[in-house]
């Protein structure tokens, strides 16, 4: 190997490694900061939405900073960038106040993150554009085309995505994580200095005026960059929400689409092209059509499964790869000023896609129609639909339009009806469907782009289509809740029943018959673990974190009173509406139940009273609010629990052995504890459930031993959970709990 080739290899390794490190640091700090915020803001949208908005804003500012610096000579650019890194480093390692010291609103949360992390993150965000611009001033053979380094950046993001849950969170508490992240940040500063030392003498002067670096790309080209970056970003959130809401829920499910999103960047900007753009653009309409076809098939014929998830992930990957390959094809060469503008526009498009799904879609739409709408509109990014449409593209689009129309007409069952028309039968609906079908086929034959717009308009009309058994759909920042009527068989007799779903998880069931109206169901049956507690320890005052349909209120008597704390306002509205569920109105207590809206831990801490029982029912298969299970949280509960009171945890979920973590915490705190798994086989409206109780030494748990409660052996290799340290992967397992026997959805 010649000296020049060796020098080129060293330069390439240095610049690629720097890009890789900066991206890994960016993807590690975001979940770290979000986790540190949990005890302060709880699980409310104010926490994760504000944190997401903060990092999006800082990312844009970082790209904007690098873009403004590109007006200067490369060495001055590098000097000011490294100076920003150094100033940002003075704010590290970062730490946030303890839960007892502050309760933060949205503005306070943004302000706190700004004070702690704004400068380090802005400087970090400027790394990608800056390092690539510096690479253009080296003597490397590829200096005129530095965009392949973006692949190293996205590989770093990919590694950082998995590094945090698999290593950082597993081995270290937040204090240690912050310290080691600071060491990585310091290494980045050193790497940036070495990158600067590799620039050649041509970097000493500013770009000649003849090159006109101050002239931005044409407005049309700039809009094209933003739009091409927008669709993959928007679809990333949309497909993740669709899978977790309509197919199945699982922990860290968002990792799969995000990993694919990052890999499409790696493939698109790699120097070695694995796929040709022409083949991807040919496949894209077919992938879109298949995905929309599966929306129909698995909503009207059979239940959705992992096969459907694979189809949607493939369609998303094809669309993202097409857009990212087109971006790579349009990248500006031999102009450092336009390089930074190019990445700034990519950042703007990505941010707009995230904002659409995080803020506007939940506020404006009840159903997840943004996903098929974005799939259809992504065809506008396909060059085939900008030119005279080929016959094959027309056929693929026609299939997509037809399946989209069928999806709208028959979503949820063939006897659906259009809300505005109140059609109870098929006649009016079929006239409507057939007319639109011929209209769409006509538009497809005439003009593909017009047909796309028509398809999206039809999807928007699906907001007015209600399946026959669906009573209500509500969507907000917490997801989609549905109230569905479906019969249940009890003693060989079919009774009407009403279910409350959050995504794919059952959160309530009421048998709509006077003999069963006040009967606790699902995880809360009188013969189950929850019934044991309320029968043996009859409380005068009970607090329940998690409302659901209000089922636990039916453990009340005329001599006691219940307080519920619910984080989701939509759930509260459903549970308190007697037209939907009557657990709260039909089950009489000393006084009507009090319902507080907010994070359970934070709202309980505000109360100045003590309870005989505090029950936590805030866990599901895909979302485990770990901040409710730490020793710090348990201390808050004990502060509001009478000396002989009982702490009750509903740990029913499919993926986590949370009992091990609670047993370890209870042992560490010197508390008594028991656990019980209940799998009923003779009660159709009962669900398998797992419950855990804790108490101070003064309380007696011996009555529970006679009804099947056990004392678990706490694992010695499990570290106690605190606000500083939690590790869900340490208690991960696959445990399938059967649904209520009457559940058909």
Legacy VTK file of the C-alpha trace (Angstrom):
# vtk DataFile Version 3.0
C-alpha trace
ASCII
DATASET POLYDATA
POINTS 745 float
0.000 0.000 0.000
1.430 3.368 -1.027
1.862 6.195 1.457
-0.954 8.124 -0.253
-3.343 5.193 0.078
-2.388 4.724 3.718
-2.993 8.401 4.375
-6.334 8.158 2.580
-7.361 5.158 4.679
-6.426 6.967 7.900
-8.343 10.069 6.828
-11.388 8.025 5.893
-11.339 6.092 9.174
-10.968 9.303 11.179
-13.812 11.182 9.505
-16.107 8.141 9.392
-15.392 7.365 13.045
-16.158 10.946 14.051
-19.489 10.875 12.198
-20.291 7.488 13.732
-19.499 8.661 17.269
-21.521 11.882 17.035
-24.616 10.037 15.781
-24.323 7.355 18.474
-24.079 10.066 21.142
-27.178 11.809 19.765
-29.252 8.626 19.857
-28.085 7.768 23.371
-28.742 11.148 25.004
-32.394 11.344 23.957
-33.709 8.251 25.829
-31.369 9.114 28.686
-32.878 12.580 29.088
-36.409 11.209 28.656
-35.818 8.670 31.405
-34.412 11.330 33.724
-37.548 13.423 33.158
-40.017 10.649 34.055
-40.058 11.177 37.850
-40.487 14.927 37.288
-43.268 14.961 34.693
-44.628 11.415 34.903
-46.061 9.673 31.883
-48.074 12.646 30.635
-47.616 13.992 27.084
-45.952 17.048 28.630
-42.952 14.819 29.216
-42.176 12.982 26.013
-43.792 15.489 23.616
-41.868 18.408 25.082
-38.663 16.359 25.106
-39.209 15.365 21.472
-39.940 18.970 20.506
-36.827 20.114 22.357
-34.509 17.724 20.529
-36.122 18.506 17.153
-35.649 22.238 17.718
-32.057 21.788 18.873
-31.313 19.537 15.887
-32.589 22.208 13.513
-30.547 24.865 15.311
-27.465 22.670 15.004
-27.913 22.262 11.249
-28.671 25.972 10.945
-25.514 26.802 12.913
-23.411 24.639 10.592
-25.079 26.215 7.555
-24.265 29.753 8.690
-20.687 28.722 9.464
-20.339 27.407 5.908
-20.175 31.032 4.732
-16.774 31.222 6.406
-13.553 29.509 5.432
-13.422 25.824 6.412
-10.837 26.370 9.154
-12.812 29.224 10.732
-15.897 27.030 10.454
-14.038 24.213 12.227
-12.682 26.538 14.917
-16.129 27.921 15.787
-17.646 24.435 15.722
-15.004 23.040 18.095
-15.428 26.110 20.300
-19.158 25.356 20.517
-18.336 21.755 21.448
-16.002 22.985 24.177
-18.569 25.404 25.607
-21.228 22.697 25.474
-18.919 20.349 27.340
-18.895 22.680 30.343
-22.570 21.758 30.919
-21.686 18.070 31.219
-22.193 15.611 32.832
-25.822 16.683 33.064
-28.242 15.907 35.884
-31.858 16.814 36.628
-33.436 17.632 40.016
-34.989 14.850 42.079
-38.726 14.252 41.935
-39.325 15.831 45.312
-37.709 19.090 44.297
-39.926 20.028 41.361
-43.128 19.218 39.505
-42.731 20.488 35.979
-45.193 21.789 33.425
-44.523 21.870 29.684
-42.756 25.246 29.659
-40.702 24.396 32.740
-39.677 21.091 31.162
-38.503 22.788 27.963
-36.676 25.433 29.994
-34.961 22.818 32.158
-33.776 20.851 29.116
-32.594 24.080 27.496
-30.509 24.997 30.545
-28.999 21.526 30.831
-28.581 20.268 27.266
-29.198 22.967 24.634
-25.594 23.962 23.924
-24.112 20.443 23.944
-26.862 19.114 21.682
-26.732 22.038 19.215
-22.975 21.586 18.870
-23.426 17.836 18.507
-26.084 18.355 15.820
-23.695 20.518 13.808
-21.174 17.682 13.576
-22.480 15.859 10.499
-22.545 18.891 8.175
-19.303 20.316 9.544
-17.254 17.126 9.338
-18.432 16.451 5.784
-17.523 19.977 4.751
-14.060 19.560 6.282
-13.680 16.295 4.386
-14.103 18.211 1.103
-10.912 20.135 1.954
-8.757 17.038 2.455
-6.583 15.385 -0.179
-8.710 12.232 -0.156
-9.749 10.900 -3.561
-13.445 11.161 -2.602
-13.186 14.685 -1.203
-15.525 16.073 -3.866
-18.328 13.714 -2.804
-18.406 13.360 1.009
-22.016 12.169 1.247
-21.066 8.521 1.716
-19.924 9.587 5.201
-23.621 10.035 5.977
-23.845 6.234 5.941
-21.356 6.123 8.828
-23.496 8.657 10.674
-26.618 6.554 10.265
-24.762 3.413 11.281
-23.800 5.307 14.431
-27.448 6.168 14.978
-28.317 2.501 14.499
-25.726 1.409 17.068
-26.766 4.146 19.503
-30.379 3.033 19.116
-29.539 -0.425 20.474
-26.612 0.551 22.684
-28.741 2.435 25.197
-31.230 -0.321 26.158
-28.720 -3.162 25.752
-25.748 -1.614 27.555
-26.183 1.840 29.102
-29.535 1.192 30.764
-28.610 -2.350 31.713
-25.296 -1.663 33.416
-25.447 1.867 34.782
-27.710 4.281 36.596
-28.469 7.711 35.164
-25.559 9.332 36.999
-23.071 6.868 35.544
-24.708 7.049 32.114
-24.311 10.812 32.076
-20.655 10.525 33.092
-19.787 7.980 30.398
-21.714 9.974 27.815
-19.558 12.961 28.779
-16.440 10.853 28.147
-17.808 10.057 24.675
-18.462 13.764 24.102
-14.870 14.580 25.092
-13.638 11.925 22.654
-15.706 13.606 19.932
-13.992 16.940 20.612
-10.599 15.253 20.236
-11.707 13.518 17.022
-12.960 16.834 15.595
-9.565 18.399 16.311
-7.827 15.568 14.463
-10.229 15.989 11.535
-9.309 19.665 11.353
-5.622 18.744 11.256
-6.258 16.633 8.135
-7.473 19.558 6.033
-5.187 20.640 3.217
-3.784 24.085 2.530
-6.718 25.004 0.302
-8.784 25.207 3.467
-6.936 28.310 4.556
-8.907 30.602 2.271
-12.604 31.240 2.006
-14.391 29.910 -1.040
-13.862 32.206 -4.031
-16.701 34.565 -4.811
-16.998 33.129 -8.300
-18.416 29.958 -6.739
-21.206 32.020 -5.167
-21.483 29.906 -2.013
-23.997 32.340 -0.545
-26.600 31.521 -3.209
-28.960 28.871 -1.844
-30.310 26.080 -3.987
-33.270 26.972 -6.162
-36.526 27.230 -4.240
-38.023 24.341 -6.138
-35.043 22.111 -5.463
-35.075 23.076 -1.797
-38.765 22.155 -1.554
-37.985 18.841 -3.233
-35.370 18.026 -0.580
-37.767 18.892 2.236
-40.569 16.810 0.722
-38.377 13.781 0.067
-37.203 13.889 3.681
-40.743 14.460 4.962
-42.396 11.277 3.679
-40.060 8.701 5.277
-40.137 10.602 8.575
-43.927 10.901 8.603
-44.380 7.269 7.571
-41.957 6.159 10.284
-44.294 7.424 12.988
-47.438 6.413 11.104
-46.453 2.783 10.492
-45.215 2.409 14.078
-48.531 3.694 15.419
-50.506 1.512 13.012
-48.651 -1.684 13.959
-48.799 -1.091 17.711
-52.459 0.004 17.594
-54.047 -2.319 15.033
-51.805 -5.411 14.891
-50.179 -6.100 18.251
-48.424 -4.318 21.072
-44.949 -5.246 22.227
-42.158 -3.529 24.154
-39.766 -1.444 22.078
-41.784 -2.183 18.936
-40.755 1.235 17.613
-37.180 -0.030 17.241
-37.966 -2.090 14.112
-39.300 0.736 11.884
-36.658 3.155 13.157
-33.873 0.660 12.461
-35.197 0.149 8.919
-35.449 3.929 8.474
-31.788 4.356 9.423
-30.687 1.454 7.233
-32.361 3.015 4.177
-30.172 6.078 4.734
-27.108 3.824 4.947
-28.001 2.039 1.700
-28.998 5.213 -0.172
-25.859 7.209 0.658
-23.402 4.332 0.424
-20.754 4.550 -2.303
-21.690 1.030 -3.383
-25.283 0.887 -4.583
-27.061 -2.345 -3.643
-30.321 -1.468 -5.421
-30.906 0.619 -8.515
-33.278 3.559 -8.191
-35.185 2.460 -11.295
-36.023 -0.906 -9.711
-37.097 0.679 -6.431
-39.381 3.165 -8.206
-40.925 0.270 -10.143
-41.575 -1.728 -6.964
-42.886 1.187 -4.872
-46.460 1.404 -6.299
-46.855 -2.363 -5.939
-45.649 -2.241 -2.317
-48.096 0.576 -1.570
-50.951 -1.331 -3.200
-50.161 -4.503 -1.233
-49.996 -2.607 2.062
-53.372 -0.978 1.474
-54.750 -4.325 0.337
-53.658 -5.849 3.636
-55.423 -3.036 5.459
-58.617 -4.273 3.837
-57.943 -7.979 4.208
-57.041 -7.920 7.869
-59.801 -5.526 8.869
-62.640 -7.391 7.221
-61.678 -11.027 6.739
-59.264 -12.237 9.405
-57.518 -10.725 12.343
-54.234 -8.932 11.747
-51.060 -10.926 12.389
-47.313 -10.675 12.070
-47.701 -11.388 8.327
-49.503 -8.075 8.013
-46.767 -6.348 10.009
-44.122 -7.682 7.596
-46.047 -6.344 4.591
-46.365 -2.889 6.146
-42.694 -2.784 7.154
-41.651 -3.810 3.634
-43.859 -1.112 2.086
-42.467 1.488 4.480
-38.891 0.414 3.718
-39.432 0.599 -0.044
-40.960 4.095 0.173
-38.209 5.332 2.513
-35.483 3.828 0.327
-36.957 5.412 -2.812
-37.084 8.861 -1.196
-33.617 8.587 0.338
-32.086 7.302 -2.906
-33.618 10.239 -4.749
-32.112 12.555 -2.136
-28.715 10.918 -2.603
-29.096 11.331 -6.365
-29.842 15.066 -5.977
-27.060 15.825 -3.471
-25.103 18.974 -4.438
-21.444 18.279 -5.211
-18.305 20.437 -4.956
-20.014 23.112 -2.869
-19.652 23.103 0.920
-22.252 25.853 1.301
-24.908 23.800 -0.467
-23.840 20.685 1.421
-24.856 22.264 4.730
-28.054 23.613 3.191
-28.862 20.143 1.861
-28.679 18.657 5.357
-30.602 21.589 6.802
-33.470 20.877 4.400
-33.359 17.178 5.310
-33.659 18.154 8.951
-36.619 20.447 8.214
-38.424 17.687 6.318
-37.765 15.157 9.066
-39.011 17.541 11.729
-42.195 18.306 9.770
-42.905 14.588 9.447
-42.493 14.084 13.176
-44.647 17.091 14.045
-47.463 15.901 11.748
-47.779 12.592 13.581
-47.060 13.799 17.090
-49.291 16.863 17.162
-51.686 17.248 14.238
-52.819 13.688 13.462
-53.903 12.829 17.045
-55.684 16.169 17.373
-57.526 16.080 14.034
-58.179 12.401 13.298
-59.953 9.699 15.291
-58.595 6.877 13.161
-55.121 6.129 11.857
-55.916 7.138 8.286
-52.748 9.217 7.968
-50.839 5.974 7.369
-52.636 4.864 4.151
-52.946 8.508 3.084
-49.176 9.008 3.371
-48.577 5.741 1.530
-50.715 6.941 -1.375
-49.214 10.429 -1.427
-45.695 8.982 -1.415
-46.394 7.957 -5.022
-46.033 11.661 -5.863
-42.333 11.217 -5.087
-42.115 8.453 -7.678
-40.851 9.872 -11.003
-43.186 7.483 -12.852
-46.155 9.507 -11.655
-44.699 12.806 -12.800
-44.259 11.735 -16.387
-46.890 10.207 -18.654
-47.972 7.287 -16.516
-46.841 3.860 -17.784
-49.483 1.173 -18.118
-47.977 -0.916 -15.269
-48.016 2.053 -12.916
-51.637 2.744 -13.839
-52.593 -0.811 -13.020
-50.737 -0.784 -9.698
-52.280 2.526 -8.741
-55.699 1.345 -9.842
-55.368 -1.668 -7.560
-54.311 0.615 -4.710
-57.294 2.872 -5.306
-59.758 -0.012 -5.427
-58.438 -1.600 -2.250
-58.415 1.787 -0.546
-62.041 2.281 -1.488
-62.968 -1.195 -0.274
-61.136 -0.497 2.965
-63.191 2.643 3.460
-66.488 0.971 2.612
-66.075 -2.182 4.641
-63.666 -1.310 7.470
-64.653 -3.167 10.600
-67.223 -5.405 8.893
-69.452 -5.556 5.854
-72.393 -4.009 7.693
-70.634 -0.749 8.450
-72.508 2.438 7.726
-71.734 6.007 6.850
-72.296 8.216 9.871
-73.605 11.221 7.960
-76.068 9.086 5.947
-77.073 6.781 8.819
-77.569 3.924 6.346
-78.553 0.817 8.286
-78.319 -1.614 5.361
-76.085 -2.272 2.403
-78.071 -0.580 -0.364
-77.111 3.063 0.135
-73.552 2.158 0.998
-73.090 -0.002 -2.077
-74.452 2.769 -4.330
-71.948 5.126 -2.734
-69.094 2.599 -3.066
-69.810 1.636 -6.681
-70.042 5.255 -7.769
-66.726 6.126 -6.184
-65.122 2.983 -7.583
-65.915 3.914 -11.182
-64.883 7.507 -10.485
-61.470 6.420 -9.214
-60.857 4.025 -12.102
-61.725 6.838 -14.524
-59.319 9.242 -12.827
-56.567 6.624 -12.800
-56.853 6.109 -16.527
-56.839 9.858 -17.204
-54.282 11.207 -14.755
-52.358 9.326 -12.072
-51.706 12.356 -9.895
-55.379 13.331 -9.867
-56.245 9.760 -8.926
-53.836 9.946 -6.004
-55.516 13.067 -4.695
-58.886 11.374 -5.101
-57.677 8.371 -3.140
-56.514 10.543 -0.271
-59.858 12.339 -0.287
-61.571 8.962 0.032
-59.374 8.053 2.960
-60.388 11.267 4.678
-64.013 10.273 4.111
-63.344 7.120 6.125
-63.507 9.329 9.217
-67.279 9.120 8.688
-67.440 5.327 8.391
-68.392 3.430 11.557
-68.195 -0.374 11.840
-71.419 -1.980 12.991
-70.093 -3.112 16.400
-68.023 -0.021 17.151
-69.624 2.404 19.596
-66.891 5.000 19.910
-63.348 5.818 18.802
-61.203 8.476 20.447
-57.617 9.353 19.692
-55.138 11.559 21.496
-51.462 11.631 22.417
-51.816 8.378 24.362
-53.114 6.405 21.387
-56.487 5.171 20.149
-59.229 3.916 22.456
-62.248 2.049 21.134
-65.529 1.020 22.704
-66.841 -2.086 20.962
-69.963 -4.216 21.460
-69.479 -7.948 21.131
-71.514 -10.805 22.646
-70.132 -13.028 25.384
-71.288 -16.578 26.194
-72.067 -17.231 29.874
-73.575 -20.602 30.857
-74.531 -21.361 27.266
-76.344 -18.063 26.899
-75.157 -15.125 24.793
-75.158 -11.787 26.597
-74.392 -8.379 25.095
-71.029 -7.114 26.291
-69.087 -3.898 25.879
-65.295 -3.781 25.636
-62.849 -0.930 26.120
-59.689 -1.295 24.040
-56.514 0.754 24.106
-54.792 -0.249 20.899
-54.968 -4.050 20.961
-55.145 -4.363 24.763
-58.444 -4.899 26.613
-58.838 -2.268 29.337
-62.392 -3.022 30.380
-65.387 -5.303 29.866
-68.947 -4.899 31.099
-71.702 -7.444 30.542
-74.753 -5.369 29.586
-77.300 -7.316 31.611
-78.865 -6.355 34.948
-77.615 -9.589 36.530
-73.998 -8.791 35.669
-73.930 -4.988 35.428
-72.068 -4.529 38.728
-69.932 -7.665 38.384
-66.176 -6.946 38.262
-64.674 -8.527 35.156
-61.360 -9.237 33.405
-58.468 -8.908 35.911
-60.721 -7.796 38.775
-63.124 -10.686 39.451
-64.328 -11.234 43.010
-62.887 -14.763 43.003
-59.504 -13.549 41.750
-56.524 -11.902 43.493
-58.089 -8.418 43.492
-61.212 -9.861 45.104
-59.034 -11.535 47.764
-57.582 -8.197 48.824
-60.845 -6.256 48.955
-62.627 -9.114 50.749
-59.929 -9.676 53.389
-58.854 -6.050 53.864
-62.051 -4.031 53.544
-60.835 -0.439 53.123
-62.501 2.721 54.323
-60.509 4.685 51.757
-58.877 3.282 48.641
-56.819 4.927 45.896
-56.502 3.358 42.448
-53.915 4.480 39.888
-55.423 3.660 36.496
-59.148 3.946 35.780
-59.895 1.828 32.706
-63.662 1.353 32.473
-63.968 1.935 36.241
-64.290 -1.776 37.065
-62.547 -1.589 40.443
-65.236 0.768 41.701
-67.461 -2.303 42.047
-65.384 -3.373 45.063
-66.833 -0.345 46.845
-69.499 -0.530 49.556
-71.727 2.100 51.192
-69.072 2.341 53.942
-66.007 3.241 51.884
-64.828 5.720 49.260
-62.613 5.433 46.196
-60.168 7.849 44.558
-59.065 7.115 40.979
-56.069 8.692 39.261
-56.087 8.441 35.451
-53.510 9.871 33.074
-55.657 9.830 29.899
-58.571 12.323 29.816
-60.257 10.324 27.033
-60.401 7.231 29.256
-61.956 9.306 32.038
-64.664 10.597 29.678
-65.499 7.072 28.527
-65.611 5.591 32.042
-67.795 8.386 33.428
-70.332 8.318 30.575
-73.257 6.132 31.778
-74.251 5.589 28.155
-70.999 3.670 27.690
-70.078 2.075 31.044
-71.934 2.140 34.365
-69.337 0.760 36.791
-68.860 4.224 38.329
-72.566 5.059 38.597
-74.153 1.675 39.342
-71.695 0.516 42.025
-72.550 2.640 45.067
-69.972 3.755 47.634
-70.127 6.137 50.588
-69.853 8.975 48.081
-69.267 9.154 44.307
-65.702 8.236 43.361
-63.219 11.060 43.038
-61.299 11.079 39.745
-58.029 12.969 39.322
-56.360 13.493 35.946
-52.578 13.206 35.777
-49.633 10.913 36.393
-50.454 8.544 39.255
-47.284 9.059 41.239
-47.256 12.843 40.952
-50.968 13.280 41.659
-50.829 10.980 44.683
-47.888 12.950 46.072
-50.038 16.103 46.044
-52.719 14.578 48.297
-52.710 15.218 52.050
-54.434 12.044 53.189
-53.763 8.372 53.833
-55.433 5.292 52.379
-56.043 1.727 53.511
-55.385 0.300 50.055
-53.440 1.841 47.178
-53.851 -0.179 43.971
-51.810 0.321 40.811
-53.401 -0.771 37.542
-51.299 1.189 35.065
-49.342 -1.483 33.225
-49.939 -3.084 29.822
-48.011 -5.278 27.421
-46.362 -2.537 25.397
-46.015 0.254 27.949
-44.515 -0.225 31.392
-44.220 3.053 33.356
-41.143 1.941 35.284
-41.107 5.142 37.348
-44.178 3.767 39.184
-42.211 0.701 40.376
-39.012 2.186 41.799
-38.132 2.319 45.491
-38.524 6.101 45.279
-42.091 5.617 44.004
-42.865 3.027 46.693
-41.753 5.535 49.340
-44.324 7.989 47.940
-47.032 5.322 48.202
-46.022 4.430 51.761
-46.232 8.096 52.755
-49.917 7.979 51.764
-50.659 4.531 53.192
-51.927 3.798 56.681
-49.595 1.861 58.968
-51.442 -1.418 58.292
-52.365 -0.542 54.722
-51.855 -2.650 51.603
-50.057 -1.782 48.361
-51.581 -3.726 45.462
-50.012 -4.001 41.985
-51.723 -5.459 38.908
-48.717 -6.790 36.999
-50.684 -8.569 34.261
-48.778 -8.274 30.993
-47.338 -10.547 28.333
-43.681 -9.622 28.324
-42.226 -8.617 31.706
-41.710 -10.465 34.984
-42.285 -7.344 37.066
-42.801 -9.430 40.195
-39.048 -10.069 40.385
-38.291 -6.347 40.380
-40.922 -5.603 43.040
-39.777 -8.512 45.234
-36.201 -7.227 45.051
-37.330 -3.707 45.978
-39.548 -4.931 48.824
-36.725 -7.042 50.251
-34.353 -4.073 50.066
-36.895 -1.842 51.869
-37.763 -4.386 54.578
-41.386 -4.799 53.454
-43.623 -7.872 53.452
-44.781 -9.116 50.054
-46.814 -11.804 48.295
-47.665 -12.700 44.681
-50.500 -14.612 43.005
-51.079 -15.788 39.446
-54.713 -16.493 38.608
-55.753 -18.350 35.445
-59.528 -18.875 35.615
-61.073 -21.597 33.444
-64.722 -21.406 34.350
-65.531 -17.658 34.198
-65.952 -16.394 30.605
-65.563 -12.727 31.543
-62.394 -13.291 33.605
-58.835 -12.770 32.388
-55.644 -14.372 33.573
-53.945 -11.971 35.963
-50.836 -11.549 38.081
-51.000 -9.496 41.289
-48.403 -8.425 43.846
-48.939 -6.979 47.339
-46.627 -5.144 49.728
-47.101 -3.933 53.275
-45.166 -2.615 56.221
-44.163 -5.156 58.906
-47.092 -3.995 61.077
-49.633 -5.400 58.600
-50.437 -9.091 58.470
-50.354 -10.861 55.108
-50.949 -14.330 56.568
-54.670 -14.360 55.528
-53.469 -14.362 51.925
-51.506 -17.582 52.384
-54.763 -19.503 52.807
-56.086 -18.358 49.403
-53.102 -19.214 47.248
-50.785 -16.222 47.600
-47.065 -17.088 47.623
-43.891 -15.417 48.863
-41.537 -15.161 45.864
-37.785 -15.513 46.258
-36.227 -12.212 45.134
-33.446 -12.692 42.566
-30.079 -11.805 44.085
-28.601 -10.864 40.708
-31.240 -8.178 40.097
-30.298 -4.651 41.079
-32.979 -2.748 43.057
-34.872 -0.280 40.905
-34.624 3.413 41.735
-35.324 6.634 39.873
-31.638 6.500 38.911
-31.673 2.881 37.726
-34.335 0.731 36.045
-33.776 -2.018 33.501
-36.824 -3.531 31.812
-34.723 -5.919 29.733
-33.552 -7.625 32.931
-37.134 -8.790 33.559
-38.128 -9.398 29.945
-39.873 -12.661 29.158
-42.615 -13.889 26.858
-45.659 -14.901 28.865
-48.946 -15.118 26.997
-51.998 -14.417 29.135
-55.254 -15.544 27.508
-57.875 -12.909 26.806
-61.389 -13.049 28.255
-63.158 -16.017 26.692
-65.845 -13.864 25.140
-63.423 -11.499 23.457
-63.609 -11.930 19.757
-61.391 -9.031 18.752
LINES 1 746
745 0 1 2 3 4 5 6 7 8 9 10 11 12 13 14 15 16 17 18 19 20 21 22 23 24 25 26 27 28 29 30 31 32 33 34 35 36 37 38 39 40 41 42 43 44 45 46 47 48 49 50 51 52 53 54 55 56 57 58 59 60 61 62 63 64 65 66 67 68 69 70 71 72 73 74 75 76 77 78 79 80 81 82 83 84 85 86 87 88 89 90 91 92 93 94 95 96 97 98 99 100 101 102 103 104 105 106 107 108 109 110 111 112 113 114 115 116 117 118 119 120 121 122 123 124 125 126 127 128 129 130 131 132 133 134 135 136 137 138 139 140 141 142 143 144 145 146 147 148 149 150 151 152 153 154 155 156 157 158 159 160 161 162 163 164 165 166 167 168 169 170 171 172 173 174 175 176 177 178 179 180 181 182 183 184 185 186 187 188 189 190 191 192 193 194 195 196 197 198 199 200 201 202 203 204 205 206 207 208 209 210 211 212 213 214 215 216 217 218 219 220 221 222 223 224 225 226 227 228 229 230 231 232 233 234 235 236 237 238 239 240 241 242 243 244 245 246 247 248 249 250 251 252 253 254 255 256 257 258 259 260 261 262 263 264 265 266 267 268 269 270 271 272 273 274 275 276 277 278 279 280 281 282 283 284 285 286 287 288 289 290 291 292 293 294 295 296 297 298 299 300 301 302 303 304 305 306 307 308 309 310 311 312 313 314 315 316 317 318 319 320 321 322 323 324 325 326 327 328 329 330 331 332 333 334 335 336 337 338 339 340 341 342 343 344 345 346 347 348 349 350 351 352 353 354 355 356 357 358 359 360 361 362 363 364 365 366 367 368 369 370 371 372 373 374 375 376 377 378 379 380 381 382 383 384 385 386 387 388 389 390 391 392 393 394 395 396 397 398 399 400 401 402 403 404 405 406 407 408 409 410 411 412 413 414 415 416 417 418 419 420 421 422 423 424 425 426 427 428 429 430 431 432 433 434 435 436 437 438 439 440 441 442 443 444 445 446 447 448 449 450 451 452 453 454 455 456 457 458 459 460 461 462 463 464 465 466 467 468 469 470 471 472 473 474 475 476 477 478 479 480 481 482 483 484 485 486 487 488 489 490 491 492 493 494 495 496 497 498 499 500 501 502 503 504 505 506 507 508 509 510 511 512 513 514 515 516 517 518 519 520 521 522 523 524 525 526 527 528 529 530 531 532 533 534 535 536 537 538 539 540 541 542 543 544 545 546 547 548 549 550 551 552 553 554 555 556 557 558 559 560 561 562 563 564 565 566 567 568 569 570 571 572 573 574 575 576 577 578 579 580 581 582 583 584 585 586 587 588 589 590 591 592 593 594 595 596 597 598 599 600 601 602 603 604 605 606 607 608 609 610 611 612 613 614 615 616 617 618 619 620 621 622 623 624 625 626 627 628 629 630 631 632 633 634 635 636 637 638 639 640 641 642 643 644 645 646 647 648 649 650 651 652 653 654 655 656 657 658 659 660 661 662 663 664 665 666 667 668 669 670 671 672 673 674 675 676 677 678 679 680 681 682 683 684 685 686 687 688 689 690 691 692 693 694 695 696 697 698 699 700 701 702 703 704 705 706 707 708 709 710 711 712 713 714 715 716 717 718 719 720 721 722 723 724 725 726 727 728 729 730 731 732 733 734 735 736 737 738 739 740 741 742 743 744
